[in-house]
Structures are given as structure tokens and as C-alpha cells.
Amino acid sequence: MKNLILGSEGFVGRALCAHLVSQGEAVVPFDIKRRDHEDARSERLPLEGVNCVYFLAWDVGGAKYLYRDEIQFAQLDWNLKLLLNVMPQLQAAKIPFLFVSSQLAEEHDTVYGVTKRLGEVWTHLLAGTRVRLWNVYGPLEPNTERSHVISDLVWQAVSQGEIKMLTTGQERRQFIHVDDVCRGFHQAIGQRLQDVYDVSSFEWVSVLDVAHMIGELTGARVVPGEKVGSTPFTPMKGKVPGWTPKVGLRQGLTLMVEAARQERLPRNTPHAKV
């Protein structure tokens, strides 16, 4: 198998490339972070000899990035250009592909959710495979405006010995480890699934409970904030047939904490925005 990975240098893309290689499959990386002529918004895709395409490329980040009012138009421009360039090429090539969507595709108050929903509809028209991600964690990210909540909490705990939250932490999420995500993608595209499926743990947990788990693993003190967060109870579509998450939350957090300690994180890490 020869797989083209659009967004190969991203949060999930790097892990997916490694997973496919471990399965004995060939990978063709494609990402603007590698070089300018790998811009999926405008460039011709290297589809010759490719058996499957994974469409991960997107303007994405954690909640503190996605919901900023001042960048909604920039996200709209970026993501629409991706769809307008990539989808016609996939249609002409008639290659099986997987479009990576999000639980937020059910929401209509952000550009991210609306464009992901549009991608789902277009994928359906081309008989592609659609999967929705729920709060992926696993890779330790640099603490930026695009980083995700668990990585932010781990940075704080290891570098400062204290987790200061901006919310009470009572809001609940479903977290899924990136290793399970890669297996889910692989199984979904292998079955050429036509409906929408969730790649999630299917277990709700509060952000405060996650913070306390990290605190137990690191000895860090947890300081809840005063802002009340929200829990997006998105309708579940269903689990990928034959796939089950294997990495438990505490196990996944332990791996992240160990990685953070090995990297000797700086002690001036900004507070996580939960």
C-alpha cells in the first residue's frame, strides 16, 4: 500500500505516518510545513501510484485558537481553498480517501465546525470515508495558541509544579490517544466505510479530573479557575466496526508526563487556557 498523507507534519499526521510505516505500508508525506510546493490549497497532489489518501490538512488548533473571533475569516479562507483544490483532484483520480472531520462538525457557530461539515458532505458525494475526532491527545506540543488542553496541563505540571486553570474544570470531554486514532483511521479506510463514524474513547471525563490525574502523576498542585466551561454533547454517530480504543487515559497521561520530564521543559511556560 502507498498512502498519501495530506497534513503529514501536523498533530496527528506525524503519528499516522509512523503508524502506517510500522504496518509495512509506504507513506508519501505532503505538508506546507515541509516546503512551499506542498501547499494543498493550490498545488497538484502527487497521486500517481497512490492507493489511499488521508486528508488531514486543515487550519486547526486547540479551543483557544479555534474560537478567536479575529481569525474566523482567515480559517474560512484557508479551509475552503483546501477543499476546492483537493476534492476535485480526488474525484478525478478515483482513489479511496479518508476525510478527517471533527465532533464540532455538528456546530454552526464557528468556521471550523461549518467547514468540517462541508468537507463531510463533499466526501459523501465522492463515496469517501468520514471519521470524526474527539479531543486527541498524546504528542507533547509546544505551548502555543494552537496547543491542546492536555498538553498545556502537562507543561504546567512538569515545569511549574502547579496547574492553574481558567475554568472550574467541570466541563466534560471525551479524550482519545493518538495511537488509537491512527488504528481507527487505518481500519476505517480499509473497510471503505460510507457512514460517519466517531473516533473517540466514548467515555466522558471532566477536565478537572484530568488535571487531578496529572497532578497525581507529577505532584503538581491543581488550582481551578472561576470561569464556567461548557460541555458539547455532540450526537454520537458510532464506532468504527472492529475497532476499540486500547490506551487508557491514565496510561496515556503517564506517557506524556514521562516525555515532558525527558525534554526538560522550561520553567516559564504560560498558563494553560482551559
Backbone torsions as a table, in degrees:
resi	resn	phi	psi	omega
1	MET	NA	138.8	176.3
2	LYS	-121.1	118.6	-172.5
3	ASN	-113.5	130.3	172.0
4	LEU	-94.8	124.5	-178.3
5	ILE	-110.1	105.0	176.5
6	LEU	-83.7	114.5	-172.7
7	GLY	94.5	37.7	-174.0
8	SER	-69.4	-17.4	-178.3
9	GLU	-100.9	8.3	-176.4
10	GLY	-83.5	-175.4	-176.7
11	PHE	-54.9	-45.5	178.6
12	VAL	-96.5	-30.8	-174.7
13	GLY	-57.1	-43.0	-179.4
14	ARG	-63.2	-42.5	179.6
15	ALA	-66.6	-38.0	-180.0
16	LEU	-65.7	-42.5	177.4
17	CYS	-57.6	-46.1	-179.6
18	ALA	-63.8	-39.2	-179.6
19	HIS	-64.8	-45.7	-178.2
20	LEU	-64.2	-39.7	177.0
21	VAL	-62.5	-39.8	179.5
22	SER	-65.0	-21.9	177.9
23	GLN	-90.0	5.4	178.7
24	GLY	82.5	15.9	-179.5
25	GLU	-102.1	153.2	179.6
26	ALA	-86.1	147.6	-177.8
27	VAL	-126.3	132.8	172.0
28	VAL	-110.7	104.0	-179.9
29	PRO	-75.3	148.5	179.3
30	PHE	-152.6	111.9	-175.5
31	ASP	-161.1	136.3	179.5
32	ILE	-61.2	-22.4	177.8
33	LYS	-69.0	-20.9	178.7
34	ARG	-81.0	-48.8	179.5
35	ARG	-164.7	155.6	-173.8
36	ASP	-60.6	-35.3	-176.7
37	HIS	-79.2	9.0	171.1
38	GLU	-108.1	35.4	177.6
39	ASP	-86.1	106.9	-176.4
40	ALA	-69.9	-5.3	175.8
41	ARG	-78.1	-17.6	-172.3
42	SER	-144.9	-21.0	-170.7
43	GLU	-90.0	159.3	174.4
44	ARG	-72.3	134.0	-178.2
45	LEU	-84.3	141.7	179.1
46	PRO	-80.0	75.9	-172.1
47	LEU	-91.3	-8.6	-176.9
48	GLU	-63.9	126.1	179.1
49	GLY	77.3	2.1	-178.4
50	VAL	-82.7	135.3	179.4
51	ASN	-94.6	-33.0	-178.2
52	CYS	-144.0	148.6	176.6
53	VAL	-123.8	131.9	173.7
54	TYR	-107.3	116.1	-176.1
55	PHE	-96.9	90.4	178.6
56	LEU	-105.1	-20.0	-173.7
57	ALA	-57.6	129.0	-177.9
58	TRP	-169.5	158.7	171.7
59	ASP	-86.2	107.7	-168.7
60	VAL	-144.5	163.9	177.2
61	GLY	179.1	-173.0	177.3
62	GLY	-74.0	179.8	-175.2
63	ALA	-58.9	-33.9	-177.2
64	LYS	-70.0	-14.3	174.5
65	TYR	-98.1	-48.4	-171.8
66	LEU	-61.4	-32.4	-172.5
67	TYR	-96.9	5.1	179.2
68	ARG	-69.3	124.9	-176.3
69	ASP	-60.5	-38.0	-171.7
70	GLU	-73.8	-8.4	-179.5
71	ILE	-115.8	10.7	-179.9
72	GLN	-63.1	-41.6	-179.3
73	PHE	-68.2	-36.1	178.3
74	ALA	-65.8	-40.5	176.3
75	GLN	-63.6	-41.6	179.7
76	LEU	-60.6	-46.7	180.0
77	ASP	-61.2	-46.6	-177.1
78	TRP	-63.2	-50.3	-173.2
79	ASN	-72.6	-35.0	176.4
80	LEU	-67.2	-38.2	177.3
81	LYS	-64.6	-37.3	175.5
82	LEU	-58.8	-50.8	-178.0
83	LEU	-63.4	-43.2	-176.4
84	LEU	-68.3	-24.8	178.3
85	ASN	-91.9	-42.6	-173.4
86	VAL	-77.5	-46.6	-171.8
87	MET	-62.3	-44.9	177.4
88	PRO	-61.2	-34.1	178.1
89	GLN	-68.5	-39.3	176.9
90	LEU	-67.0	-37.7	178.2
91	GLN	-62.3	-44.1	-179.1
92	ALA	-68.9	-36.5	-176.5
93	ALA	-78.2	-24.4	-179.0
94	LYS	55.8	41.8	178.1
95	ILE	-99.6	135.1	175.8
96	PRO	-55.4	135.2	179.7
97	PHE	-143.0	158.0	177.8
98	LEU	-119.3	125.6	175.4
99	PHE	-99.0	122.4	-178.9
100	VAL	-88.3	109.6	-179.9
101	SER	-103.2	-158.7	-173.9
102	SER	-149.9	155.3	172.2
103	GLN	-55.8	-27.3	-177.6
104	LEU	-73.7	-3.0	176.5
105	ALA	-65.2	-15.1	176.4
106	GLU	-83.8	-11.2	-178.5
107	GLU	-94.8	152.1	-177.4
108	HIS	-125.5	14.7	-176.9
109	ASP	-104.6	3.0	175.6
110	THR	-135.5	151.6	177.2
111	VAL	-61.0	-39.4	-178.5
112	TYR	-56.0	-51.2	-178.4
113	GLY	-64.5	-42.9	-178.0
114	VAL	-65.5	-42.6	-179.2
115	THR	-71.6	-32.8	174.5
116	LYS	-64.4	-39.8	177.7
117	ARG	-64.2	-40.8	177.2
118	LEU	-61.1	-41.5	176.8
119	GLY	-61.6	-37.6	177.0
120	GLU	-63.0	-44.8	-179.1
121	VAL	-63.0	-44.5	-179.6
122	TRP	-64.2	-40.8	177.9
123	THR	-61.2	-41.5	177.7
124	HIS	-60.2	-42.3	-179.5
125	LEU	-64.1	-27.3	179.9
126	LEU	-98.6	8.2	178.9
127	ALA	61.5	33.8	175.8
128	GLY	-86.8	-179.3	-179.1
129	THR	-102.3	136.2	-177.4
130	ARG	-122.6	126.8	174.9
131	VAL	-131.0	144.8	179.2
132	ARG	-109.8	129.1	177.8
133	LEU	-90.4	148.1	176.4
134	TRP	-126.0	106.6	168.6
135	ASN	43.7	71.6	-179.5
136	VAL	-75.5	141.0	173.2
137	TYR	-139.9	170.5	178.5
138	GLY	140.7	-66.2	176.6
139	PRO	-65.7	139.7	175.9
140	LEU	-83.6	116.0	-174.6
141	GLU	-97.7	150.8	167.8
142	PRO	-59.9	141.8	-176.3
143	ASN	-79.9	95.5	179.4
144	THR	-128.8	-176.4	178.6
145	GLU	-66.6	-17.0	-178.9
146	ARG	-95.5	-9.0	-176.1
147	SER	-70.8	159.7	-175.0
148	HIS	-99.5	163.6	-165.4
149	VAL	-61.4	-44.6	-176.3
150	ILE	-65.4	-42.2	177.1
151	SER	-60.7	-41.4	178.3
152	ASP	-60.6	-43.4	-179.2
153	LEU	-65.2	-40.3	179.3
154	VAL	-65.3	-41.8	177.4
155	TRP	-56.5	-48.5	-179.1
156	GLN	-60.6	-47.4	-174.8
157	ALA	-61.7	-45.5	-175.3
158	VAL	-76.8	-38.0	-174.5
159	SER	-87.8	-26.5	-174.7
160	GLN	-119.8	-15.4	-178.1
161	GLY	73.8	14.1	-178.3
162	GLU	-152.9	139.4	177.1
163	ILE	-113.5	107.7	177.3
164	LYS	-99.6	115.3	-177.1
165	MET	-97.4	148.1	176.8
166	LEU	-87.8	-16.4	178.4
167	THR	-117.4	173.0	176.0
168	THR	-69.7	-19.1	179.6
169	GLY	82.8	5.0	-178.8
170	GLN	-75.8	-16.8	178.2
171	GLU	-62.9	144.4	-173.6
172	ARG	-110.7	149.6	-178.7
173	ARG	-140.4	165.1	168.4
174	GLN	-111.8	117.0	-178.2
175	PHE	-104.5	141.7	-179.3
176	ILE	-134.5	131.4	-177.9
177	HIS	-74.0	145.0	-175.0
178	VAL	-61.3	-30.4	177.5
179	ASP	-63.4	-40.9	177.3
180	ASP	-68.3	-35.2	177.5
181	VAL	-59.7	-46.7	-178.7
182	CYS	-61.3	-41.8	177.8
183	ARG	-65.2	-38.8	179.3
184	GLY	-64.2	-43.7	176.7
185	PHE	-58.1	-48.6	-175.8
186	HIS	-60.8	-42.4	-179.9
187	GLN	-71.2	-36.8	-178.3
188	ALA	-65.2	-47.5	-178.3
189	ILE	-72.2	-29.4	177.6
190	GLY	-65.3	-28.9	-179.9
191	GLN	-93.8	-4.3	-179.4
192	ARG	54.0	46.5	-177.0
193	LEU	-63.3	139.5	-175.2
194	GLN	-105.1	-21.9	177.5
195	ASP	-86.4	177.5	174.7
196	VAL	-88.5	133.0	179.9
197	TYR	-127.5	149.9	178.3
198	ASP	-94.2	137.6	169.9
199	VAL	-111.4	95.8	-171.4
200	SER	-151.3	167.7	174.9
201	SER	-77.3	-20.2	-176.5
202	PHE	62.1	23.9	177.8
203	GLU	-128.7	125.7	179.3
204	TRP	-86.0	137.1	177.8
205	VAL	-144.5	143.0	179.7
206	SER	-77.4	150.8	177.8
207	VAL	-63.4	-32.1	177.7
208	LEU	-64.6	-40.4	177.6
209	ASP	-63.1	-38.3	177.3
210	VAL	-63.2	-44.5	179.1
211	ALA	-60.3	-41.3	179.2
212	HIS	-66.6	-37.5	175.5
213	MET	-60.1	-44.8	178.9
214	ILE	-64.9	-38.6	177.1
215	GLY	-62.0	-39.9	178.1
216	GLU	-65.4	-36.3	-178.3
217	LEU	-75.5	-24.8	-173.8
218	THR	-115.0	-16.2	-173.6
219	GLY	82.3	8.4	-178.5
220	ALA	-77.1	148.6	176.9
221	ARG	-86.1	136.3	-179.8
222	VAL	-100.6	125.6	-179.4
223	VAL	-120.7	99.0	179.2
224	PRO	-65.1	152.4	177.1
225	GLY	-91.8	-167.4	-177.0
226	GLU	-107.4	-22.8	-178.5
227	LYS	-68.4	139.5	179.1
228	VAL	-93.8	120.2	178.7
229	GLY	-84.0	176.1	-178.5
230	SER	-119.3	152.8	178.2
231	THR	-110.5	114.5	-179.0
232	PRO	-83.9	97.6	-179.6
233	PHE	-81.7	75.3	179.8
234	THR	-72.0	136.0	177.1
235	PRO	-58.9	135.5	178.5
236	MET	-84.2	138.3	179.9
237	LYS	-93.5	-34.6	179.4
238	GLY	140.4	159.6	-177.3
239	LYS	-87.8	143.7	175.6
240	VAL	-58.7	124.9	-178.2
241	PRO	-56.3	130.4	177.8
242	GLY	83.3	-1.6	-178.3
243	TRP	-111.3	137.1	176.3
244	THR	-140.3	135.1	177.2
245	PRO	-59.7	140.5	-178.4
246	LYS	-115.3	-23.2	-176.1
247	VAL	-93.9	109.6	177.9
248	GLY	-68.6	157.9	-176.1
249	LEU	-60.2	-46.6	-179.4
250	ARG	-63.6	-39.3	177.3
251	GLN	-62.3	-46.3	179.8
252	GLY	-63.5	-40.2	178.3
253	LEU	-65.2	-38.3	178.7
254	THR	-60.4	-42.8	179.1
255	LEU	-63.3	-39.2	-179.8
256	MET	-68.3	-41.7	179.6
257	VAL	-62.9	-42.9	178.6
258	GLU	-61.7	-42.1	179.3
259	ALA	-64.9	-39.6	179.7
260	ALA	-64.1	-41.5	179.5
261	ARG	-65.6	-37.5	179.6
262	GLN	-67.7	-30.6	-179.1
263	GLU	-83.2	-5.1	178.4
264	ARG	50.3	65.7	-175.8
265	LEU	-62.2	146.7	178.5
266	PRO	-66.3	157.1	-175.3
267	ARG	-93.7	8.7	179.3
268	ASN	-112.7	29.7	179.9
269	THR	-64.8	132.4	178.9
270	PRO	-64.8	160.1	179.0
271	HIS	-66.6	144.3	176.2
272	ALA	-70.8	143.4	176.0
273	LYS	-102.5	98.1	-175.9
274	VAL	-93.2	NA	NA
